[in-house]
Amino acid sequence: MFQDSTIRKSLDQYIQRRILEIPTEIKQTFPAIKQIWKCKDEADFLYGYYVGKIEEGSLHYLLKATRASAGGYVDTFEIRGIIETHKTDLQEAIKIATK
């Protein structure tokens, strides 16, 4: 999908920026996850939530950057794979926010 390395690099930078915003966003948006969502593992819930949010944002980012339509050009599994390369950073951002 990403034959253009500048698009791949740009998407990677977008994902990194989003991960840096997560601790502040969690503190403002999710003050009481355990009470509201009845979750036993707050970090697991937030990880899944933010993978989805970043995936959605990445798709919009790519469509705007490439001026492409959603038909066939963008592979969401590839986007998910790129997000997963930042798994440790994402988990660390969540851990920082939930301390």
N, C-alpha and C positions, 0 to 999 in steps of 0.2 A: 504494500500500500504506500509506504513512504519512500518513494524512489528519490525524492528531493531531500537531501540531508538537512537543508536549512529548515524545512518544515518540521522534520523530526526533532531537530535541536530546539526550535522554537516551542514545540509542544512540551518537550522535556522541561524547558525553563518555566513554562506556564504551570506545570504540575509542581515544580519546586516552589514557586511563589505561593501557590494555593496551600501547600503544606505549611509554609511559614505563617500563614494567617490563621491556621486552625486553633492554636491554643487560645488566642483572644476570642475567636468565634465561639468556641466551646464554653468558655467562662460566661459569655454574654447570652448564649442561646440555650444552653443545657445546664441550668443551675442544679437541678435535682432529678437526674435521670433515673436513679434507683426508685425514687418515690413515684414519679410519673409513669414510667414505662414498666415498672416492676421487673427490672433486669437484675440478674445476679452478677453479670459480668459487664460492667459499664464500658470497659475498653473495647471489648469485642463488638458491642453494639455500635460504638462510635466509629470503629474501624470500618465496618460494613457501610455505615451511613456515609462516611467521607469518601470511601472508594466510589460509591454511587454518585455523590455530588461532584467529585473531581472528574469522573467519567462523563457525566452530563456536561459539565463546563468545558471539558476538552473537546467534546463533539461540537459544541457551539463555537469554540475557539477555532477549530479546524475549518469548519464551514465558512466562517468569516474570513479566515486567513487565505483560504484557497478559492473562495467564491464558488465553491462547488455545491451541487445539490446532494442531498443525503442518499441518493440512489446509486449504490454500488461502489462509490469511491472510498467511503469511510468504513473501516472494519473495526467494530467496537471491541472485538476480542484483542485486536492489536493494541488498541488504546488501553484496555485492561492490563495487558502485558507490560506496557510502559509504566503504568501506575504501580504495578507490582514490583518493578525494579526499585521503587522508592518505598517499599514496604517498611523497612527499618526506620526511615525518617518519619513516615506517617505514624507508626506506632510510638515513636519517641515524642512526637508533637502531642499526641493524645495523652501520653503518660505525664508530660509536663503540665498539661491543662487540668488533669484530674487529680493532681496532688493536693 
